[in-house]
């Protein structure tokens, strides 16, 4: 799964502006991957219950 550098930078900016959290590019990429994995799991659970 590939996340664009632009998306990672957008996430870094959101974290800084909204939550005053400074992250490295690597940390922001890990956060993004965790979000994607979490929402993939929620989607799988939803689909199993339909």
KAGI-V926841 format. One record per backbone hydrogen bond with DSSP energy under -0.5 kcal/mol. CO is the residue of the C=O (numbers start at 1). NH is the residue of the N-H. E is the energy in kcal/mol with one decimal. If there is no record, write none. Layout:
co->{CO CO}
nh->{NH NH}
e->{E E}
This chain:
co->{4 5 6 7 8 9 10 11 12 13 14 14 15 15 16 20 24 25 26 27 28 29 30 31 32 33 34 35 36 37 38 39 40 41 42 43 44 45 47}
nh->{8 9 10 11 12 13 14 15 16 17 18 19 19 21 20 22 28 29 30 31 32 33 34 35 36 37 38 39 40 41 42 43 44 45 46 47 48 49 50}
e->{-2.0 -2.5 -2.2 -2.3 -2.4 -2.3 -2.4 -2.8 -2.1 -3.0 -2.8 -0.6 -1.2 -2.0 -1.2 -0.5 -2.5 -2.2 -2.2 -2.4 -2.5 -2.5 -2.2 -2.3 -2.4 -2.6 -2.4 -2.6 -2.3 -2.1 -2.3 -2.1 -2.2 -2.4 -2.5 -2.5 -1.9 -1.4 -0.8}
